[in-house]
Amino acid sequence: MKVICEGELRQLAARYRWDQPKDAYYERIYAKTASLFAAAAAGGAVLGAAREEDVERLRAGGYHLGMAFQIIDDILDFTSTDAVLGKPAGSDLRQGR
């Protein structure tokens, strides 16, 4: 939860700053999305008493899935329509994200 909250705070602090480096974007989407996917994937393995190397593989898979999910979601916000998204297209841009 700490990582997710810090990601939200970093996003708020960086509103309307379009000159941010790509690494800052990756750090933010890790904190906001990929960390949750990674924790969920690893958590299931831990609860299932999986081997440590399997927990790590699932955590890594959750990380990559979360990063890909957020990148695609961000691209669709710029390139899709309200009807396709089921939410207002371009809302991230209007909100300075």
C-alpha beads as a LAMMPS data file, in Angstrom:
LAMMPS data file: protein, C-alpha beads

97 atoms
96 bonds

1 atom types
1 bond types

-500.0 500.0 xlo xhi
-500.0 500.0 ylo yhi
-500.0 500.0 zlo zhi

Masses

1 110.0

Atoms # bond

1 1 1 0.000 0.000 0.000
2 1 1 2.876 2.348 0.768
3 1 1 4.278 1.983 -2.767
4 1 1 0.855 2.591 -4.340
5 1 1 0.195 5.687 -2.197
6 1 1 3.637 7.101 -2.962
7 1 1 2.955 6.568 -6.675
8 1 1 -0.303 8.504 -6.408
9 1 1 1.462 11.328 -4.587
10 1 1 4.250 11.457 -7.202
11 1 1 1.614 11.608 -9.925
12 1 1 -0.123 14.521 -8.213
13 1 1 3.171 16.356 -7.749
14 1 1 4.011 15.941 -11.440
15 1 1 0.683 17.134 -12.887
16 1 1 1.002 19.088 -16.147
17 1 1 4.779 18.529 -16.262
18 1 1 5.134 17.222 -19.793
19 1 1 8.943 17.271 -19.785
20 1 1 9.411 14.319 -17.437
21 1 1 11.896 11.609 -18.388
22 1 1 10.629 8.200 -19.456
23 1 1 12.140 6.641 -16.326
24 1 1 9.866 8.795 -14.134
25 1 1 6.856 7.462 -16.068
26 1 1 8.008 3.867 -15.581
27 1 1 8.551 4.433 -11.855
28 1 1 5.083 5.940 -11.535
29 1 1 3.267 3.154 -13.376
30 1 1 5.199 0.575 -11.367
31 1 1 4.073 2.235 -8.153
32 1 1 0.466 2.728 -9.224
33 1 1 -0.261 -0.478 -11.140
34 1 1 2.528 -3.011 -11.575
35 1 1 3.296 -3.222 -7.856
36 1 1 -0.304 -4.277 -7.224
37 1 1 -0.214 -6.902 -9.977
38 1 1 3.128 -8.203 -8.669
39 1 1 1.897 -8.389 -5.074
40 1 1 -1.295 -10.176 -6.094
41 1 1 0.590 -12.754 -8.158
42 1 1 3.213 -13.374 -5.482
43 1 1 0.657 -13.331 -2.672
44 1 1 -1.268 -16.216 -4.157
45 1 1 1.920 -18.216 -4.441
46 1 1 2.931 -17.437 -0.854
47 1 1 -0.503 -18.460 0.448
48 1 1 -0.237 -21.637 -1.592
49 1 1 3.153 -22.420 0.022
50 1 1 4.977 -22.280 -3.320
51 1 1 8.743 -22.498 -3.537
52 1 1 10.552 -19.171 -3.246
53 1 1 11.757 -19.291 -6.871
54 1 1 8.165 -19.817 -8.025
55 1 1 6.967 -16.915 -5.887
56 1 1 9.617 -14.735 -7.547
57 1 1 8.638 -15.904 -11.040
58 1 1 5.003 -15.073 -10.369
59 1 1 5.953 -11.704 -8.868
60 1 1 8.012 -10.903 -11.975
61 1 1 5.174 -12.010 -14.243
62 1 1 2.738 -9.807 -12.321
63 1 1 5.151 -6.884 -12.611
64 1 1 5.433 -7.249 -16.394
65 1 1 1.688 -7.760 -16.813
66 1 1 0.985 -4.664 -14.706
67 1 1 3.468 -2.526 -16.642
68 1 1 2.035 -3.679 -19.979
69 1 1 -1.540 -3.153 -18.772
70 1 1 -0.843 0.431 -17.700
71 1 1 1.097 1.347 -20.846
72 1 1 -1.734 0.016 -23.029
73 1 1 -4.327 1.813 -20.900
74 1 1 -2.397 5.071 -21.259
75 1 1 -2.029 4.674 -25.027
76 1 1 -5.734 3.910 -25.403
77 1 1 -6.567 7.047 -23.431
78 1 1 -4.941 9.036 -26.251
79 1 1 -5.999 6.966 -29.255
80 1 1 -9.411 5.488 -28.523
81 1 1 -12.962 6.759 -28.170
82 1 1 -15.346 7.056 -25.242
83 1 1 -17.495 4.257 -26.651
84 1 1 -14.602 1.813 -26.950
85 1 1 -13.086 2.660 -23.562
86 1 1 -16.317 2.866 -21.613
87 1 1 -14.961 6.034 -20.009
88 1 1 -14.075 9.490 -21.313
89 1 1 -11.117 9.296 -23.711
90 1 1 -8.373 11.817 -23.035
91 1 1 -9.262 12.191 -19.375
92 1 1 -5.679 11.560 -18.241
93 1 1 -4.442 14.386 -20.469
94 1 1 -7.148 16.764 -19.221
95 1 1 -6.180 15.906 -15.633
96 1 1 -2.500 16.550 -16.322
97 1 1 -1.411 12.928 -16.020

Bonds

1 1 1 2
2 1 2 3
3 1 3 4
4 1 4 5
5 1 5 6
6 1 6 7
7 1 7 8
8 1 8 9
9 1 9 10
10 1 10 11
11 1 11 12
12 1 12 13
13 1 13 14
14 1 14 15
15 1 15 16
16 1 16 17
17 1 17 18
18 1 18 19
19 1 19 20
20 1 20 21
21 1 21 22
22 1 22 23
23 1 23 24
24 1 24 25
25 1 25 26
26 1 26 27
27 1 27 28
28 1 28 29
29 1 29 30
30 1 30 31
31 1 31 32
32 1 32 33
33 1 33 34
34 1 34 35
35 1 35 36
36 1 36 37
37 1 37 38
38 1 38 39
39 1 39 40
40 1 40 41
41 1 41 42
42 1 42 43
43 1 43 44
44 1 44 45
45 1 45 46
46 1 46 47
47 1 47 48
48 1 48 49
49 1 49 50
50 1 50 51
51 1 51 52
52 1 52 53
53 1 53 54
54 1 54 55
55 1 55 56
56 1 56 57
57 1 57 58
58 1 58 59
59 1 59 60
60 1 60 61
61 1 61 62
62 1 62 63
63 1 63 64
64 1 64 65
65 1 65 66
66 1 66 67
67 1 67 68
68 1 68 69
69 1 69 70
70 1 70 71
71 1 71 72
72 1 72 73
73 1 73 74
74 1 74 75
75 1 75 76
76 1 76 77
77 1 77 78
78 1 78 79
79 1 79 80
80 1 80 81
81 1 81 82
82 1 82 83
83 1 83 84
84 1 84 85
85 1 85 86
86 1 86 87
87 1 87 88
88 1 88 89
89 1 89 90
90 1 90 91
91 1 91 92
92 1 92 93
93 1 93 94
94 1 94 95
95 1 95 96
96 1 96 97
